[in-house]
Amino acid sequence: MRISDDIHNYYEKLVVQHFAALKLEEKYEADFIADLTCVVLNQLPTRYIRHEVDMSFYLPASERFEMENNVKVAISKAIEFMKTHNT
């Protein structure tokens, strides 16, 4: 088993989805997005999974909503942080 191939943090997927919805790649350069991703993920708890189906079938709607909200808040905070600290 290789961890990098078999296991990942589900929040990474949620962050990428929200970045796409916000069209951040159209607004910011690649280096900014990479740093932003780190700042966002460092604010969030980890939720490791092996298979996406695990989250689809076993995650209660209330927990999914909370995770989505956590991502939105983390992105908002991270963008403000990056704007004020980016040189």
MMTF fields as JSON, N, C-alpha, C and O atoms, coordinates in Angstrom:
{
  "mmtfVersion": "1.0.0",
  "mmtfProducer": "UNKNOWN",
  "numBonds": 347,
  "numAtoms": 348,
  "numGroups": 87,
  "numChains": 1,
  "numModels": 1,
  "chainsPerModel": [1],
  "groupsPerChain": [87],
  "chainIdList": ["A"],
  "bondAtomList": [4, 2, 8, 6, 12, 10, 16, 14, 20, 18, 24, 22, 28, 26, 32, 30, 36, 34, 40, 38, 44, 42, 48, 46, 52, 50, 56, 54, 60, 58, 64, 62, 68, 66, 72, 70, 76, 74, 80, 78, 84, 82, 88, 86, 92, 90, 96, 94, 100, 98, 104, 102, 108, 106, 112, 110, 116, 114, 120, 118, 124, 122, 128, 126, 132, 130, 136, 134, 140, 138, 144, 142, 148, 146, 152, 150, 156, 154, 160, 158, 164, 162, 168, 166, 172, 170, 176, 174, 180, 178, 184, 182, 188, 186, 192, 190, 196, 194, 200, 198, 204, 202, 208, 206, 212, 210, 216, 214, 220, 218, 224, 222, 228, 226, 232, 230, 236, 234, 240, 238, 244, 242, 248, 246, 252, 250, 256, 254, 260, 258, 264, 262, 268, 266, 272, 270, 276, 274, 280, 278, 284, 282, 288, 286, 292, 290, 296, 294, 300, 298, 304, 302, 308, 306, 312, 310, 316, 314, 320, 318, 324, 322, 328, 326, 332, 330, 336, 334, 340, 338, 344, 342],
  "bondOrderList": [1, 1, 1, 1, 1, 1, 1, 1, 1, 1, 1, 1, 1, 1, 1, 1, 1, 1, 1, 1, 1, 1, 1, 1, 1, 1, 1, 1, 1, 1, 1, 1, 1, 1, 1, 1, 1, 1, 1, 1, 1, 1, 1, 1, 1, 1, 1, 1, 1, 1, 1, 1, 1, 1, 1, 1, 1, 1, 1, 1, 1, 1, 1, 1, 1, 1, 1, 1, 1, 1, 1, 1, 1, 1, 1, 1, 1, 1, 1, 1, 1, 1, 1, 1, 1, 1],
  "groupList": [{"groupName": "MET", "atomNameList": ["N", "CA", "C", "O"], "elementList": ["N", "C", "C", "O"], "formalChargeList": [0, 0, 0, 0], "bondAtomList": [1, 0, 2, 1, 3, 2], "bondOrderList": [1, 1, 2], "singleLetterCode": "M", "chemCompType": "L-PEPTIDE LINKING"}, {"groupName": "ARG", "atomNameList": ["N", "CA", "C", "O"], "elementList": ["N", "C", "C", "O"], "formalChargeList": [0, 0, 0, 0], "bondAtomList": [1, 0, 2, 1, 3, 2], "bondOrderList": [1, 1, 2], "singleLetterCode": "R", "chemCompType": "L-PEPTIDE LINKING"}, {"groupName": "ILE", "atomNameList": ["N", "CA", "C", "O"], "elementList": ["N", "C", "C", "O"], "formalChargeList": [0, 0, 0, 0], "bondAtomList": [1, 0, 2, 1, 3, 2], "bondOrderList": [1, 1, 2], "singleLetterCode": "I", "chemCompType": "L-PEPTIDE LINKING"}, {"groupName": "SER", "atomNameList": ["N", "CA", "C", "O"], "elementList": ["N", "C", "C", "O"], "formalChargeList": [0, 0, 0, 0], "bondAtomList": [1, 0, 2, 1, 3, 2], "bondOrderList": [1, 1, 2], "singleLetterCode": "S", "chemCompType": "L-PEPTIDE LINKING"}, {"groupName": "ASP", "atomNameList": ["N", "CA", "C", "O"], "elementList": ["N", "C", "C", "O"], "formalChargeList": [0, 0, 0, 0], "bondAtomList": [1, 0, 2, 1, 3, 2], "bondOrderList": [1, 1, 2], "singleLetterCode": "D", "chemCompType": "L-PEPTIDE LINKING"}, {"groupName": "HIS", "atomNameList": ["N", "CA", "C", "O"], "elementList": ["N", "C", "C", "O"], "formalChargeList": [0, 0, 0, 0], "bondAtomList": [1, 0, 2, 1, 3, 2], "bondOrderList": [1, 1, 2], "singleLetterCode": "H", "chemCompType": "L-PEPTIDE LINKING"}, {"groupName": "ASN", "atomNameList": ["N", "CA", "C", "O"], "elementList": ["N", "C", "C", "O"], "formalChargeList": [0, 0, 0, 0], "bondAtomList": [1, 0, 2, 1, 3, 2], "bondOrderList": [1, 1, 2], "singleLetterCode": "N", "chemCompType": "L-PEPTIDE LINKING"}, {"groupName": "TYR", "atomNameList": ["N", "CA", "C", "O"], "elementList": ["N", "C", "C", "O"], "formalChargeList": [0, 0, 0, 0], "bondAtomList": [1, 0, 2, 1, 3, 2], "bondOrderList": [1, 1, 2], "singleLetterCode": "Y", "chemCompType": "L-PEPTIDE LINKING"}, {"groupName": "GLU", "atomNameList": ["N", "CA", "C", "O"], "elementList": ["N", "C", "C", "O"], "formalChargeList": [0, 0, 0, 0], "bondAtomList": [1, 0, 2, 1, 3, 2], "bondOrderList": [1, 1, 2], "singleLetterCode": "E", "chemCompType": "L-PEPTIDE LINKING"}, {"groupName": "LYS", "atomNameList": ["N", "CA", "C", "O"], "elementList": ["N", "C", "C", "O"], "formalChargeList": [0, 0, 0, 0], "bondAtomList": [1, 0, 2, 1, 3, 2], "bondOrderList": [1, 1, 2], "singleLetterCode": "K", "chemCompType": "L-PEPTIDE LINKING"}, {"groupName": "LEU", "atomNameList": ["N", "CA", "C", "O"], "elementList": ["N", "C", "C", "O"], "formalChargeList": [0, 0, 0, 0], "bondAtomList": [1, 0, 2, 1, 3, 2], "bondOrderList": [1, 1, 2], "singleLetterCode": "L", "chemCompType": "L-PEPTIDE LINKING"}, {"groupName": "VAL", "atomNameList": ["N", "CA", "C", "O"], "elementList": ["N", "C", "C", "O"], "formalChargeList": [0, 0, 0, 0], "bondAtomList": [1, 0, 2, 1, 3, 2], "bondOrderList": [1, 1, 2], "singleLetterCode": "V", "chemCompType": "L-PEPTIDE LINKING"}, {"groupName": "GLN", "atomNameList": ["N", "CA", "C", "O"], "elementList": ["N", "C", "C", "O"], "formalChargeList": [0, 0, 0, 0], "bondAtomList": [1, 0, 2, 1, 3, 2], "bondOrderList": [1, 1, 2], "singleLetterCode": "Q", "chemCompType": "L-PEPTIDE LINKING"}, {"groupName": "PHE", "atomNameList": ["N", "CA", "C", "O"], "elementList": ["N", "C", "C", "O"], "formalChargeList": [0, 0, 0, 0], "bondAtomList": [1, 0, 2, 1, 3, 2], "bondOrderList": [1, 1, 2], "singleLetterCode": "F", "chemCompType": "L-PEPTIDE LINKING"}, {"groupName": "ALA", "atomNameList": ["N", "CA", "C", "O"], "elementList": ["N", "C", "C", "O"], "formalChargeList": [0, 0, 0, 0], "bondAtomList": [1, 0, 2, 1, 3, 2], "bondOrderList": [1, 1, 2], "singleLetterCode": "A", "chemCompType": "L-PEPTIDE LINKING"}, {"groupName": "THR", "atomNameList": ["N", "CA", "C", "O"], "elementList": ["N", "C", "C", "O"], "formalChargeList": [0, 0, 0, 0], "bondAtomList": [1, 0, 2, 1, 3, 2], "bondOrderList": [1, 1, 2], "singleLetterCode": "T", "chemCompType": "L-PEPTIDE LINKING"}, {"groupName": "CYS", "atomNameList": ["N", "CA", "C", "O"], "elementList": ["N", "C", "C", "O"], "formalChargeList": [0, 0, 0, 0], "bondAtomList": [1, 0, 2, 1, 3, 2], "bondOrderList": [1, 1, 2], "singleLetterCode": "C", "chemCompType": "L-PEPTIDE LINKING"}, {"groupName": "PRO", "atomNameList": ["N", "CA", "C", "O"], "elementList": ["N", "C", "C", "O"], "formalChargeList": [0, 0, 0, 0], "bondAtomList": [1, 0, 2, 1, 3, 2], "bondOrderList": [1, 1, 2], "singleLetterCode": "P", "chemCompType": "L-PEPTIDE LINKING"}],
  "groupTypeList": [0, 1, 2, 3, 4, 4, 2, 5, 6, 7, 7, 8, 9, 10, 11, 11, 12, 5, 13, 14, 14, 10, 9, 10, 8, 8, 9, 7, 8, 14, 4, 13, 2, 14, 4, 10, 15, 16, 11, 11, 10, 6, 12, 10, 17, 15, 1, 7, 2, 1, 5, 8, 11, 4, 0, 3, 13, 7, 10, 17, 14, 3, 8, 1, 13, 8, 0, 8, 6, 6, 11, 9, 11, 14, 2, 3, 9, 14, 2, 8, 13, 0, 9, 15, 5, 6, 15],
  "groupIdList": [1, 2, 3, 4, 5, 6, 7, 8, 9, 10, 11, 12, 13, 14, 15, 16, 17, 18, 19, 20, 21, 22, 23, 24, 25, 26, 27, 28, 29, 30, 31, 32, 33, 34, 35, 36, 37, 38, 39, 40, 41, 42, 43, 44, 45, 46, 47, 48, 49, 50, 51, 52, 53, 54, 55, 56, 57, 58, 59, 60, 61, 62, 63, 64, 65, 66, 67, 68, 69, 70, 71, 72, 73, 74, 75, 76, 77, 78, 79, 80, 81, 82, 83, 84, 85, 86, 87],
  "secStructList": [7, 7, 2, 2, 2, 2, 7, 3, 3, 2, 2, 2, 2, 2, 2, 2, 2, 2, 2, 2, 2, 2, 6, 2, 2, 2, 2, 1, 7, 2, 2, 2, 2, 2, 2, 2, 2, 2, 2, 2, 2, 2, 2, 1, 7, 7, 7, 3, 3, 1, 7, 2, 2, 2, 2, 2, 2, 2, 1, 7, 2, 2, 2, 2, 2, 2, 2, 2, 2, 2, 2, 2, 2, 2, 2, 2, 2, 2, 2, 2, 2, 2, 2, 2, 2, 7, 7],
  "xCoordList": [0.841, 0.0, 0.879, 1.867, 0.507, 1.171, 0.147, -0.895, 0.458, -0.497, -0.859, -2.025, 0.107, -0.178, -1.167, -1.862, -1.24, -2.162, -3.501, -4.528, -3.495, -4.678, -5.496, -6.692, -4.885, -5.541, -5.389, -4.317, -6.479, -6.39, -7.352, -8.264, -7.122, -7.927, -9.141, -8.987, -10.322, -11.547, -11.699, -12.29, -11.18, -11.279, -10.558, -10.931, -9.536, -8.844, -9.82, -9.818, -10.655, -11.65, -12.639, -12.964, -13.109, -14.072, -13.466, -14.131, -12.217, -11.545, -11.436, -11.738, -11.014, -10.895, -12.249, -12.333, -13.305, -14.646, -15.063, -15.634, -14.779, -15.156, -14.287, -14.782, -13.022, -12.173, -12.758, -12.829, -13.175, -13.745, -15.042, -15.264, -15.889, -17.166, -16.935, -17.689, -15.895, -15.571, -14.714, -14.439, -14.297, -13.45, -12.175, -11.758, -11.567, -10.371, -9.19, -8.34, -9.12, -8.02, -8.053, -7.028, -9.228, -9.366, -8.984, -8.674, -9.004, -8.767, -7.337, -6.847, -6.667, -5.358, -4.357, -4.733, -3.076, -2.007, -1.825, -2.284, -1.145, -0.958, -0.245, -0.62, 0.768, 1.484, 0.57, 0.631, -0.262, -1.218, -2.178, -2.461, -2.679, -3.617, -2.958, -3.585, -1.713, -1.003, -0.855, -1.116, -0.437, -0.31, -1.678, -1.816, -2.667, -4.03, -4.532, -5.149, -4.267, -4.678, -4.081, -4.772, -2.797, -2.146, -2.777, -3.033, -3.025, -3.61, -5.011, -5.373, -5.788, -7.144, -7.083, -7.738, -6.307, -6.265, -5.698, -6.079, -4.804, -4.255, -5.279, -5.086, -6.358, -7.426, -8.442, -9.217, -8.433, -9.467, -8.953, -7.758, -9.876, -9.465, -9.194, -9.575, -8.551, -8.333, -9.457, -10.009, -9.775, -10.796, -10.309, -10.633, -9.53, -8.92, -9.896, -10.658, -9.853, -10.694, -9.884, -8.849, -10.374, -9.782, -10.607, -10.053, -11.917, -12.803, -13.863, -14.43, -14.119, -15.146, -16.508, -17.308, -16.766, -18.052, -18.279, -19.422, -17.201, -17.339, -18.031, -18.89, -17.666, -18.257, -19.671, -20.54, -19.898, -21.212, -22.29, -23.399, -21.974, -22.988, -23.052, -24.108, -21.941, -21.901, -21.834, -21.845, -21.767, -21.685, -23.086, -23.787, -23.504, -24.825, -24.889, -23.884, -26.057, -26.246, -25.827, -25.26, -26.095, -25.729, -24.209, -23.705, -23.495, -22.029, -21.473, -20.512, -22.061, -21.65, -21.848, -20.972, -22.993, -23.274, -22.231, -21.729, -21.905, -20.911, -19.54, -18.83, -19.167, -17.881, -17.848, -16.857, -18.926, -19.015, -18.902, -18.194, -19.595, -19.546, -18.147, -17.668, -17.494, -16.126, -15.188, -14.309, -15.373, -14.535, -14.78, -13.833, -16.034, -16.357, -15.741, -15.167, -15.861, -15.294, -13.777, -13.171, -13.166, -11.702, -11.196, -10.171, -11.892, -11.483, -11.588, -10.675, -12.676, -12.858, -11.752, -11.173, -11.463, -10.406, -9.04, -8.231, -8.798, -7.499, -7.283, -6.174, -8.32, -8.188, -7.84, -6.952, -8.523, -8.214, -6.793, -6.069, -6.397, -5.04, -4.019, -3.041, -4.239, -3.291, -3.207, -2.124, -4.334, -4.322, -3.528, -2.847, -3.61, -2.918, -1.466, -0.661, -1.118, 0.252, 1.034, 2.19, 0.453, 1.141, 2.031, 1.598, 3.282, 4.232, 4.673, 5.461],
  "yCoordList": [-1.186, 0.0, 1.24, 1.323, 2.184, 3.478, 4.521, 4.688, 5.208, 6.181, 7.229, 7.61, 7.695, 8.754, 8.312, 9.149, 7.019, 6.528, 6.086, 6.195, 5.589, 4.942, 5.798, 5.56, 6.769, 7.523, 9.015, 9.485, 9.745, 11.198, 11.903, 11.296, 13.171, 14.02, 14.504, 15.186, 14.161, 14.53, 16.048, 16.531, 16.793, 18.248, 18.799, 19.858, 18.104, 18.56, 18.641, 19.609, 17.608, 17.595, 18.748, 19.436, 18.951, 20.037, 21.399, 22.256, 21.596, 22.873, 23.088, 24.176, 22.081, 22.194, 22.508, 23.33, 21.865, 22.124, 23.573, 24.214, 24.078, 25.46, 26.457, 27.504, 26.159, 27.015, 27.112, 28.199, 25.975, 25.962, 26.769, 27.541, 26.587, 27.324, 28.827, 29.611, 29.223, 30.645, 31.172, 32.369, 30.269, 30.604, 31.325, 32.299, 30.843, 31.496, 31.418, 32.308, 30.354, 30.239, 31.348, 31.678, 31.915, 33.029, 34.359, 35.321, 34.418, 35.67, 35.811, 36.925, 34.678, 34.7, 33.837, 32.915, 34.147, 33.38, 32.037, 31.844, 31.117, 29.757, 29.739, 28.956, 30.579, 30.608, 31.066, 30.53, 32.041, 32.51, 31.387, 31.166, 30.675, 29.571, 28.47, 27.917, 28.146, 27.107, 27.503, 26.7, 28.739, 29.217, 29.278, 28.916, 29.731, 29.822, 28.438, 28.287, 27.446, 26.083, 25.629, 25.032, 25.913, 25.533, 26.253, 25.639, 27.544, 28.319, 27.796, 27.674, 27.492, 26.972, 25.621, 25.429, 24.687, 23.34, 23.321, 22.473, 24.232, 24.293, 24.763, 24.568, 25.376, 25.803, 24.695, 24.771, 23.681, 22.643, 21.377, 21.084, 20.634, 19.334, 18.367, 18.628, 17.28, 16.27, 15.242, 14.946, 14.718, 13.672, 12.698, 12.828, 11.729, 10.795, 9.717, 9.178, 9.415, 8.37, 7.581, 8.038, 6.401, 5.597, 5.715, 5.789, 5.735, 5.712, 6.803, 7.01, 7.49, 8.54, 7.976, 8.669, 6.748, 6.128, 6.083, 6.121, 6.003, 6.008, 7.279, 7.232, 8.389, 9.66, 9.809, 10.381, 9.308, 9.443, 8.706, 9.214, 7.518, 6.685, 6.813, 6.6, 7.156, 7.083, 8.438, 8.489, 9.513, 10.839, 11.424, 11.62, 11.704, 12.312, 13.701, 14.408, 14.07, 15.359, 16.523, 17.501, 16.431, 17.518, 17.685, 18.806, 16.58, 16.661, 17.174, 17.943, 16.76, 17.253, 18.766, 19.485, 19.254, 20.686, 21.422, 22.468, 20.885, 21.502, 21.545, 22.545, 20.484, 20.447, 21.492, 22.204, 21.577, 22.567, 23.981, 24.821, 24.24, 25.556, 25.868, 26.992, 24.891, 25.075, 25.457, 26.302, 24.839, 25.147, 26.577, 27.31, 26.968, 28.341, 29.383, 30.37, 29.165, 30.096, 30.129, 31.2, 28.961, 28.887, 29.584, 30.264, 29.428, 30.09, 31.599, 32.327, 32.066, 33.501, 34.095, 35.127, 33.439, 33.908, 33.862, 34.779, 32.798, 32.637, 33.681, 34.194, 34.002, 35.033, 36.367, 37.069, 36.726, 37.984, 37.972, 38.961, 36.857, 36.729, 36.882, 37.614, 36.196, 36.241, 37.637, 38.09, 38.312, 39.655, 40.623, 41.506, 40.463, 41.393, 40.996, 41.835, 39.728, 39.279, 38.902, 38.494, 39.022, 38.649, 39.804, 40.95, 39.452, 40.5, 40.235, 41.001],
  "zCoordList": [0.0, 0.0, 0.0, 0.73, -0.82, -0.825, -0.396, -1.029, 0.673, 1.203, 0.164, 0.055, -0.592, -1.556, -2.634, -3.211, -2.911, -3.932, -3.368, -4.038, -2.144, -1.599, -0.637, -0.47, -0.014, 1.051, 0.768, 0.386, 0.962, 0.801, 1.752, 2.313, 1.909, 2.776, 1.981, 0.968, 2.427, 1.704, 1.579, 0.613, 2.531, 2.452, 1.225, 0.721, 0.737, -0.469, -1.639, -2.4, -1.769, -2.845, -2.683, -3.651, -1.467, -1.227, -1.546, -2.129, -1.17, -1.446, -2.956, -3.446, -3.686, -5.142, -5.768, -6.681, -5.287, -5.812, -5.572, -6.454, -4.391, -4.083, -4.847, -5.264, -5.035, -5.859, -7.268, -7.841, -7.823, -9.172, -9.224, -10.157, -8.223, -8.186, -8.104, -8.682, -7.388, -7.252, -8.406, -8.488, -9.293, -10.446, -10.011, -10.638, -8.946, -8.411, -9.363, -9.365, -10.185, -11.137, -12.188, -12.784, -12.41, -13.355, -12.715, -13.418, -11.395, -10.683, -10.16, -9.979, -9.918, -9.272, -10.024, -10.748, -9.844, -10.464, -9.754, -8.629, -10.437, -9.927, -8.574, -7.701, -8.38, -7.098, -5.966, -4.86, -6.238, -5.234, -4.871, -3.694, -5.878, -5.643, -4.822, -3.919, -5.119, -4.372, -2.906, -2.01, -2.668, -1.286, -0.603, 0.565, -1.334, -0.798, -0.381, 0.673, -1.203, -0.89, 0.436, 1.261, 0.64, 1.899, 3.085, 4.12, 2.938, 4.035, 4.36, 5.53, 3.338, 3.555, 4.259, 5.284, 3.725, 4.296, 5.709, 6.516, 6.012, 7.372, 8.396, 9.596, 7.943, 8.853, 9.122, 10.075, 8.288, 8.338, 9.019, 8.993, 9.628, 10.181, 9.026, 7.885, 9.325, 8.292, 8.34, 9.4, 7.192, 7.088, 6.022, 4.842, 6.462, 5.525, 5.09, 5.893, 3.798, 3.224, 2.201, 1.718, 1.888, 0.816, -0.448, -1.545, -0.312, -1.472, -1.34, -0.267, -2.44, -2.447, -2.045, -1.416, -2.399, -2.082, -0.571, -0.114, 0.2, 1.655, 2.127, 3.007, 1.555, 1.954, 1.397, 2.054, 0.217, -0.405, 0.362, 0.524, 0.832, 1.469, 2.98, 3.576, 3.604, 5.063, 5.773, 7.003, 5.026, 5.631, 5.795, 4.802, 7.024, 7.222, 6.568, 6.495, 6.106, 5.429, 6.318, 5.83, 7.599, 8.51, 8.588, 8.648, 8.587, 8.634, 7.31, 7.3, 6.209, 4.889, 4.823, 4.341, 5.303, 5.322, 6.164, 5.753, 7.329, 8.195, 7.525, 7.631, 6.848, 6.147, 5.035, 4.873, 4.279, 3.194, 3.76, 3.205, 4.855, 5.476, 5.997, 5.849, 6.601, 7.092, 5.955, 6.126, 4.802, 3.642, 3.169, 2.884, 3.087, 2.648, 3.578, 3.118, 4.864, 5.843, 5.739, 5.763, 5.623, 5.529, 4.272, 4.317, 3.163, 1.92, 2.068, 1.678, 2.619, 2.816, 3.683, 3.342, 4.806, 5.703, 5.015, 5.158, 4.277, 3.62, 2.535, 2.385, 1.78, 0.744, 1.381, 0.897, 2.451, 3.135, 3.688, 3.572, 4.285, 4.811, 3.695, 3.843, 2.58, 1.463, 0.856, 0.486, 0.753, 0.19, 1.053, 0.532, 2.366, 3.259, 3.504, 3.908, 3.268, 3.524, 2.293, 2.408, 1.126, -0.11, -0.573, -0.694, -0.824, -1.297, -2.689, -3.243]
}
